[in-house]
Amino acid sequence: MYQVGASKFYIASPQEGKESDIVFETPTFDGHDDGAVFNQISYLGAANINAPKSEAEIHRNMAILNREQGQDQCIRVSVKIPSCSSENTMICYRSAGSVVLIDAATMQIITSYEVQRILFYAHGIADSDEAACFAFTWSHGNSQESAIFQCHVFRCDIPEAVRQVSACFAKAFMRSPPKPQPSLMCDESQGDLKPSSLQSPVSTMSELFIFELTMDIKEEDSKGGYYVVPKDRSQFKLRANTEKQLCFSVHQVSSVHQRILHIERCFGVLVCPGRNVRHADMRLLEMLSMGNDPGSNKYIITGQWDSSDPALESLNLVEEPSSANKSYVTVAIDLVIRGIQEPVRLQLETKVKVYPKNERFWNLSKRQLVQQFYLNLKELAASDTNEPQFEVISVDTSGEIDRTNKSLGITLSGLMSLQLVDPILSPKEEKEDEFRDDELSDNDEPMLSGTGNVSKDCSAALLEQWSEALTKWTQTGTRPKQLTHLVYQGIPDALRAEIWQRLAGHSEDVMDKYRVLITKESSCESVIQRDINRTFPAHDFFKKAGGLGQDSLFRLSKAYAVYDEEVGYCQGLSFLAAALLLHMPEEQAFCVLVQIMYHYKLRDLFKDGFENLNMRLYQLGRLLEDQVQDLWQHFQEKGVEEHMYGSQWFLTLFTAKFPLHLVFHILDVFLLLGTDTLFLVALALLTSSKKDLLQLDFEGVLKYFRVNLPKKYRTPKASAQLMKKACSLNVKKLHKYEKEYLTLKNAQDKADLYGNEFERLKNELQFSEEDRERLRTEVTQVKEMIQREVQRANDERQRNEVIISDYKKICSQLSQRLEEQVQAGKILESQERICPKCKGISENSWVDPLSADADPRLAQALQRVRELELELAQTKLEHVEAECRNQDLIHQLNAVSSELQASKSSWLNKTLSSFKEAAKKDGASLPARRESKDGMVRDAA
């Protein structure tokens, strides 16, 4: 019994002559079963994985499951790990060479995994949230076509125990794989069958049943019916916001004892966007129909997919043609099978691509999604009905099966006679088999940077040639003639550090500066830290966060950012620095990096808004046009531009995507030839892939550059052939293309200058037109206002003329009456002088016209005269005010005329001049009329 953290964590199985401290009361283990059982472990779940030997991919799945699965959501288990050879073990369960999962509560076996099918083991990164986790990848399926890979993740309650688990796995991996048994046996979790004879005894612990599930997706058409959506080799093609139906066909393929399980009904059809979804996220669909097909033994299920369901809205989002993201959908059916108490869930994941609702597909490829499911069932005690009762041990899937050129029926005898094309690899297989996993993996996944191993082997003859060349180089101080030929073949990995430094011409002063630069701070540190985490993740030296490799890369990148303040740190520079660090210490790598950036002028590509990079890409395009005319024409037709694939190549010196043996060979030639190497390698890559590229559309070309092209050179032989072809190409016209680019750039600069001037003048003209329109509006408003004022003045003048005319009439009448009264007074006076007696009579008869006894009409007339005099005074006042307003209007008109003169609008000047003359005439006539009126009034007075 071992103690870990003062807790009983795992139990070592007893050896001969020893007794175990703890004995499980279960028939699963025998006292002779050698291995270690670990307790206090949580099983977090499993996820499909494309790269089963990628530690970075395993860590990513580990982090996701550890974050999503809480303490109450995971399964509490004990894990048994074998630790001795199967030849010395008494087999009780199936094979001592299996990792067994045991339910912590019931001590019953949940499932097991053969060690020989475990592809890779990894534990969590120290000092991270996953430090207490470990995981392994396991292969499901019998052949390359049906094999899928899953990553199983576990978490220890005691983080320190992960070391003991890792040690037990390492010991288990050193075991020899067990030889095939002469009987057909199935594991309680394993869905594979081994070649055997049907007469061989069969294990009574569990029984394997194989079911085949076929799925179609149908969409509603314009006539109200449903048709099968097209499916290519990897994905269904769906239309957004369209009603759909999921159609399933399930039938049993075979079983160990040839027993048939009857499907009674379908409990539900479920769907959810994405992969590795939780059970709670699955959406239950409406069941349309279910039942047995009369013409076959298949069970048919149809469910209705409501496109308006908010939970499925992400499957209505149309994907961009250039998008590299993949959409997945998880579909499941729950089957009620006779003899099994709980419903059996068959769950699958598939890729989908969403197109617009009105998209039309011409070449409809109606492929079905076919998967086989392996049900490991444990037979229970017979019931009263004498029908067999089963308990589900595990349900595994083979992954999608391609039935394009294969028969749809697969029988048990066919499986037994099937020979594996590529045996499942154990963790200690030879390195030359590692590329087989890449073939089995998803072809849509790009290859991780830093992939590949570089051989350090070198023949004695080649070393002799290099020794001779280095001796001459040291003695003469100049590059020997044979150096070019040797570098073209590739520098031996053991000599690269020295040769690279000699070719680059490193400086001791720069090396001394490095020790000071790493102590300074840089504003780019956060960007550098983010970049180094994704630099060469496939290489062990840079894989561990906070490890020696990432720390060295961080210091080197930061030192260059401080050294080159103009350029600083540029994204992608870490890949070049990492390639140098794999061959030499930090100080030497820094010196070579500085030489590459300055002496080889790589930093010019990052300056002036990538102006020099644009010139290099233009040169690449011209090379392609001259030397690979058909491919250049194809790119023009599809809209593929040089910067879409060449920018990353040039900025990173091809270090970001390609295998390491090709990266190092490119650096060999680059340090020898300089910038011309960029064009040689790029042209060689395009020429070698011309046949494939000519068959692809825009999206396919970009995907090819991102995924397929790097994988094409995974072997050293393919890389050597590429570099041999690159070194034989001719790029002597680069200087000519540079002159062309500069000429075009100068013409473009002039055109841009003229264009900017044209835009400026156009804007000024637009502003002038707006001012002109504004002034025209103002003139119209002023004209209307003047017309209104003139009309009002005319009306006022006419009214005044009427008043004056009436006033003249009244004055004339009063003058006439006054004369008559004066004449009458003279007559009376003459009469008085003639006769005194008449004087008294006249005095009695004379009446003062202004007295009260006077004639009332005369009083009214006099009153009217006084009123007219007042109205006349008011009229004169209003007339003066009108004159003042006219003067103000004339001033405003003069100001508007000045503005119009400035805008040189001749027609407006004439119009304003006419307005001014009319205003002056009106102003001259009004005072004359006023004078005449005053004179008349004075005369009347």
Residue pairs with C-beta under 8 A, 6 or more apart in sequence:
1 8
1 11
1 12
1 21
1 22
2 9
2 10
2 11
2 12
2 164
3 9
4 10
4 158
4 160
4 161
4 164
5 158
5 160
5 161
7 40
7 157
7 158
8 22
8 39
9 38
9 39
9 40
9 156
9 158
9 161
9 164
10 36
10 37
10 38
10 39
10 161
10 164
10 165
11 20
11 21
11 22
11 36
11 37
11 39
12 36
13 20
13 29
13 33
13 34
13 35
13 36
13 37
13 83
14 20
14 31
15 34
16 32
20 31
23 31
24 37
24 102
24 107
25 107
26 102
26 107
26 108
26 109
27 92
28 92
28 93
28 100
28 102
28 108
28 109
29 80
29 92
29 93
30 90
30 92
32 89
32 90
33 89
33 90
33 92
33 93
33 96
34 82
34 83
34 84
34 88
34 89
34 96
35 80
35 81
35 82
35 83
35 84
35 96
35 168
36 80
36 81
36 83
36 164
36 168
37 78
37 79
37 80
37 102
38 78
38 79
38 80
38 81
38 156
38 161
38 164
38 165
38 168
39 78
39 104
40 156
40 157
40 158
40 161
41 76
41 77
41 78
41 79
41 104
41 154
41 155
41 156
41 157
42 69
42 71
42 74
42 75
42 76
42 77
42 154
42 155
42 156
42 157
43 74
43 75
43 76
43 77
43 101
43 152
43 153
43 154
44 65
44 66
44 69
44 74
44 133
44 153
44 154
44 155
45 65
45 69
45 74
45 152
45 153
45 276
46 150
46 151
46 152
46 153
47 61
47 64
47 65
47 150
47 151
47 153
47 275
47 276
48 148
48 149
48 150
48 151
48 275
48 276
48 349
49 57
49 58
49 61
49 137
49 149
49 150
49 151
50 57
50 149
50 441
50 442
50 445
51 57
51 437
51 438
51 441
51 445
51 448
52 119
52 120
52 137
52 139
52 149
52 151
52 437
52 441
53 119
53 120
53 137
53 434
53 437
54 448
54 538
55 120
55 122
55 543
56 448
56 537
56 538
56 543
57 151
58 120
58 122
58 135
58 137
58 151
59 122
59 124
59 125
59 130
61 135
61 151
61 153
62 122
62 124
62 130
62 133
62 135
62 151
62 153
63 129
63 130
64 276
65 153
66 124
66 129
66 130
66 133
66 153
66 155
67 129
68 278
74 155
75 103
75 110
76 103
76 104
76 105
77 101
77 102
77 103
77 104
77 110
77 154
78 101
78 102
78 104
78 107
79 99
79 100
79 101
79 102
79 154
79 165
80 99
80 100
80 102
81 99
81 165
81 168
81 169
81 172
82 89
82 96
82 97
82 98
82 99
82 115
82 172
82 175
83 168
83 171
83 172
84 96
84 175
85 175
85 176
86 95
86 96
86 97
86 175
86 176
86 178
87 176
89 96
93 100
93 109
93 112
93 205
94 112
94 185
94 187
94 188
94 203
94 205
95 114
95 178
95 187
97 114
97 115
97 116
97 172
97 175
97 177
97 178
98 112
98 113
98 114
98 115
98 187
99 112
99 113
99 115
99 118
99 136
99 172
100 109
100 111
100 112
101 109
101 110
101 111
101 112
102 108
102 109
102 110
103 109
103 110
109 188
109 393
110 189
110 393
110 394
111 187
111 188
111 189
111 376
111 393
111 394
112 187
112 188
112 189
112 190
113 136
113 138
113 152
113 189
113 190
114 187
114 190
115 172
115 173
115 175
115 177
115 426
116 177
116 178
116 424
116 426
117 138
117 139
117 190
117 424
118 136
118 137
118 138
118 173
118 426
118 427
119 136
119 137
119 138
119 139
119 149
119 424
119 425
119 426
119 427
119 437
120 136
120 137
120 427
121 134
121 135
121 136
121 166
121 169
121 170
121 173
121 427
122 134
122 135
122 136
123 133
123 134
123 135
123 162
123 165
123 166
124 130
124 131
124 132
124 133
124 134
124 162
125 131
125 544
125 545
127 546
128 545
131 159
131 162
132 155
132 156
132 157
132 158
132 159
132 162
133 153
133 154
133 155
133 156
133 162
134 153
134 154
134 156
134 162
134 165
134 166
134 169
135 151
135 152
135 153
135 154
136 151
136 152
136 169
137 149
137 150
137 151
137 152
138 149
138 150
138 152
139 147
139 148
139 149
139 424
140 147
140 148
140 149
140 150
140 191
140 192
140 396
140 397
140 398
140 399
141 147
141 148
141 191
141 192
141 398
141 399
142 192
142 193
142 398
142 415
142 418
142 420
143 418
143 420
143 421
143 422
144 421
144 422
144 439
144 440
145 401
145 402
146 372
146 398
146 399
146 401
147 398
147 399
147 424
147 440
148 397
148 398
148 399
149 440
149 441
156 162
156 165
173 426
173 427
173 428
174 428
177 426
180 194
180 195
181 194
181 196
182 196
182 197
182 200
183 196
183 197
183 200
183 201
183 202
184 193
184 194
184 196
184 197
184 198
184 200
184 202
184 256
184 416
185 194
185 196
185 202
185 203
186 192
186 193
186 203
186 206
186 207
186 208
186 256
186 376
187 206
187 376
188 205
188 206
188 376
188 378
188 393
188 394
189 376
189 393
189 394
189 396
190 374
190 376
190 396
191 208
191 210
191 372
191 373
191 374
191 376
191 396
191 397
191 398
192 374
193 208
193 412
193 415
193 416
195 416
195 417
195 418
195 419
196 416
198 416
202 256
202 257
204 379
205 378
206 376
206 377
206 378
206 393
207 255
207 256
207 257
207 259
207 376
207 377
207 378
207 379
207 390
208 255
208 256
208 374
208 375
208 376
208 377
209 252
209 254
209 255
209 256
209 259
209 261
209 374
209 375
209 377
210 252
210 253
210 254
210 255
210 372
210 373
210 374
210 375
210 412
210 415
211 250
211 251
211 252
211 253
211 346
211 372
211 373
211 375
212 250
212 251
212 252
212 253
212 370
212 371
212 372
212 373
212 410
213 248
213 249
213 250
213 333
213 346
213 348
213 370
213 371
213 372
213 373
214 248
214 249
214 250
214 368
214 369
214 370
215 246
215 247
215 248
215 249
215 331
215 348
215 350
215 368
215 369
216 228
216 229
216 246
216 247
216 368
216 369
217 228
217 229
217 231
217 236
217 238
217 244
217 245
217 246
217 247
217 305
218 226
218 227
218 228
218 229
218 244
218 245
218 246
218 247
219 226
219 227
219 229
219 238
219 239
219 242
219 243
219 244
219 245
220 226
220 242
220 243
220 244
221 227
226 245
228 366
229 236
229 237
229 238
229 239
229 244
230 236
230 237
230 361
230 363
230 364
230 365
230 366
231 237
231 365
231 366
231 367
231 368
231 369
232 365
232 367
233 367
233 402
234 351
234 444
235 326
235 350
235 351
235 352
235 353
236 350
236 351
236 352
236 353
236 369
237 352
237 353
237 355
237 361
238 244
238 315
238 352
238 353
238 354
238 355
239 354
239 355
239 356
239 357
239 359
240 307
240 315
240 316
240 317
240 318
240 354
240 355
240 356
240 357
241 307
241 308
241 316
241 357
242 307
242 357
243 304
243 305
243 306
243 307
244 304
244 305
244 307
245 288
245 302
245 303
245 304
245 305
246 269
246 271
246 285
246 302
246 303
246 305
246 331
247 300
247 301
247 302
248 269
248 300
248 301
248 302
248 303
248 333
249 293
249 298
249 299
249 300
249 301
250 263
250 298
250 299
250 301
250 333
250 335
250 346
251 296
251 297
251 298
251 299
252 260
252 261
252 297
253 372
253 409
253 410
253 411
253 412
254 411
254 412
254 415
255 261
255 412
258 412
259 388
261 337
261 338
261 339
261 340
261 375
262 337
262 338
263 292
263 299
263 335
263 336
263 337
263 338
264 336
264 337
264 338
265 290
265 335
265 336
266 287
266 290
266 299
266 301
266 333
266 334
266 335
266 336
267 334
267 335
267 336
267 343
268 284
268 285
268 287
268 333
268 334
269 284
269 285
269 287
269 301
269 303
269 331
269 332
269 333
270 282
270 283
270 284
270 285
270 331
270 332
270 333
270 334
271 282
271 283
271 285
271 305
271 312
271 329
271 330
271 331
271 332
272 281
272 282
272 283
272 311
272 329
272 330
273 312
273 314
273 315
273 327
273 328
273 329
273 330
274 281
274 314
274 328
274 329
274 330
275 328
275 330
275 349
277 330
281 311
282 330
282 332
283 309
283 311
283 312
285 303
285 304
285 305
285 306
286 303
286 304
286 306
287 301
287 302
287 303
287 304
288 302
288 303
288 304
289 300
289 301
289 302
290 299
290 300
290 301
290 302
291 299
291 300
292 298
292 299
292 300
293 299
293 300
299 335
301 333
305 312
306 312
307 315
307 316
314 327
315 327
315 329
315 352
315 354
316 354
317 354
318 354
318 355
318 356
319 325
319 327
319 353
319 354
319 355
321 698
321 699
322 698
322 699
322 702
324 702
324 703
324 706
326 351
326 444
327 351
327 352
327 353
327 354
328 349
328 350
328 351
328 352
329 349
329 350
329 352
330 347
330 348
330 349
331 347
331 348
331 349
331 350
332 345
332 346
332 347
332 348
333 345
333 346
334 343
334 344
334 345
335 343
335 344
335 345
335 346
336 343
336 344
337 344
338 387
339 387
339 388
339 389
339 390
340 377
340 389
340 390
340 391
340 392
341 389
341 391
342 392
344 375
344 392
344 395
345 395
346 373
346 395
346 397
347 397
348 369
348 371
348 397
348 400
350 369
350 400
367 403
367 404
368 403
369 400
370 400
370 401
370 403
370 408
371 397
371 398
371 399
371 400
371 401
372 397
372 398
372 401
372 410
373 395
373 396
373 397
373 398
374 394
374 395
374 396
374 397
374 398
375 392
375 394
375 395
376 392
376 393
376 394
376 395
376 396
377 390
377 391
377 392
377 393
378 390
378 391
378 392
378 393
379 388
379 389
379 390
379 391
380 389
380 390
380 391
381 389
382 388
382 389
383 389
422 436
422 440
425 433
425 436
425 437
431 453
435 714
435 715
438 447
438 711
438 714
443 707
443 708
444 703
444 707
445 707
446 657
446 706
446 707
446 710
447 538
447 657
447 659
447 707
447 710
447 711
447 714
448 537
448 538
449 534
449 535
449 536
449 537
449 538
449 575
449 655
449 656
449 657
450 535
450 536
450 537
450 538
450 539
450 542
450 578
450 660
451 538
451 539
451 659
451 660
451 714
452 659
452 660
452 661
452 662
452 714
453 660
453 661
454 493
454 660
454 661
454 664
455 493
455 661
455 716
456 492
456 493
456 494
458 492
458 493
458 494
462 489
462 492
463 492
465 482
465 486
466 486
466 492
466 495
468 482
469 480
469 482
469 483
469 486
470 498
472 480
473 479
473 480
473 483
473 502
483 672
484 672
487 499
487 503
487 668
487 669
487 672
488 669
488 723
488 724
488 727
489 720
490 664
490 665
490 668
490 720
490 723
491 499
491 500
491 664
491 668
493 583
493 664
496 583
496 664
496 668
497 583
497 584
497 588
499 668
499 671
500 580
500 583
500 584
500 592
500 667
500 668
500 671
501 584
501 588
501 591
501 592
503 671
503 672
504 591
504 592
504 595
504 596
504 599
504 600
504 671
505 595
505 599
506 588
506 591
506 592
506 595
507 591
507 594
507 595
510 590
510 591
510 594
511 587
511 588
511 590
511 591
513 563
514 559
514 586
514 587
514 590
514 591
515 587
517 558
517 559
517 562
517 563
518 555
518 558
518 559
520 562
522 528
522 558
522 561
522 562
522 568
522 569
523 568
524 557
524 558
524 561
524 568
524 569
525 558
527 569
527 571
528 554
528 557
528 558
528 561
528 569
528 574
529 554
531 557
531 569
531 571
531 572
531 573
531 574
532 542
532 550
532 553
532 554
532 557
532 574
533 545
533 550
535 542
535 553
535 574
535 575
535 578
536 542
536 575
536 578
537 543
539 549
539 578
539 582
539 660
541 547
541 548
541 549
541 581
541 582
542 549
542 550
542 553
542 578
543 549
544 550
549 578
549 581
552 581
552 586
553 574
553 577
553 578
553 581
555 586
556 577
556 580
556 581
556 586
556 589
556 590
556 593
557 569
557 573
557 574
557 577
558 569
559 590
560 569
560 573
560 577
560 590
560 593
560 594
560 597
561 568
561 569
563 594
564 594
564 597
564 603
566 603
566 607
567 597
567 603
567 606
567 607
570 606
570 651
572 648
572 651
572 652
572 656
573 652
575 652
575 653
575 655
575 656
576 593
576 596
576 652
576 653
576 655
577 589
577 593
578 655
579 655
579 660
579 663
579 664
579 667
580 589
580 592
580 593
581 589
582 660
583 589
583 664
584 592
596 602
596 653
596 670
596 671
597 603
600 670
600 671
600 674
600 675
601 612
601 675
602 653
604 612
605 612
605 613
605 616
605 650
605 651
606 613
606 651
613 647
613 650
613 651
614 643
615 738
615 741
615 742
615 745
616 646
616 650
616 675
616 678
616 679
617 642
617 643
617 646
617 647
617 650
618 642
618 737
618 740
618 741
618 744
619 679
619 734
619 737
619 738
619 741
620 642
620 646
620 679
620 682
620 683
621 632
621 642
622 733
622 737
622 740
623 679
623 683
623 731
623 733
623 734
623 737
624 631
624 632
624 635
624 642
624 683
624 686
625 632
626 733
627 683
627 687
627 729
628 683
628 686
628 687
628 690
630 690
630 694
631 686
631 687
631 690
631 693
631 694
634 640
634 693
634 694
635 641
635 701
638 696
638 697
638 698
638 701
639 698
640 698
640 701
640 702
644 702
644 705
645 702
645 705
646 682
648 656
648 657
649 678
649 681
649 682
650 678
650 682
653 663
653 666
653 667
653 670
653 678
654 662
654 663
654 666
654 681
655 663
655 666
655 667
657 706
657 709
657 710
658 666
658 710
658 713
659 710
659 713
659 714
659 719
661 716
661 719
662 713
662 719
662 722
662 723
665 719
665 720
665 723
666 677
666 681
666 723
669 677
669 680
669 681
669 723
669 726
669 727
670 677
670 678
673 680
676 731
676 734
677 726
679 731
679 734
680 726
680 727
680 729
680 731
681 722
681 723
681 726
683 726
683 729
683 731
684 722
684 723
684 725
684 726
684 729
685 709
685 722
686 693
687 725
687 729
688 712
688 722
688 725
689 704
689 709
689 712
692 704
692 708
693 701
693 704
696 703
696 704
712 718
713 719
713 722
768 903
771 903
772 903
772 905
775 896
775 899
775 900
775 903
775 905
775 908
776 908
778 896
779 896
779 900
779 908
779 911
779 912
782 889
782 892
782 893
782 896
783 911
783 915
785 889
786 889
786 893
786 915
786 919
789 885
789 886
789 889
790 918
790 922
792 882
793 882
793 886
793 922
793 926
796 878
796 879
796 882
797 926
797 929
800 875
800 879
800 933
803 868
803 871
803 872
803 875
804 872
804 933
804 936
806 868
807 868
807 872
807 936
807 937
807 940
808 936
808 940
810 861
810 864
810 865
810 868
811 865
811 940
813 861
814 861
814 862
814 865
815 940
817 858
817 861
821 849
828 842
828 846
831 838
831 842
832 838
832 839
832 842
847 853
847 854
847 855
848 854
849 855
849 858
850 862
872 933
872 937
876 930
876 933
876 934
879 926
879 930
882 926
883 923
883 926
883 927
886 919
886 922
886 923
886 926
887 923
889 919
890 916
890 919
890 920
890 923
893 912
893 915
893 916
893 919
894 916
896 912
897 909
897 912
897 913
897 916
900 908
900 909
900 912
901 909
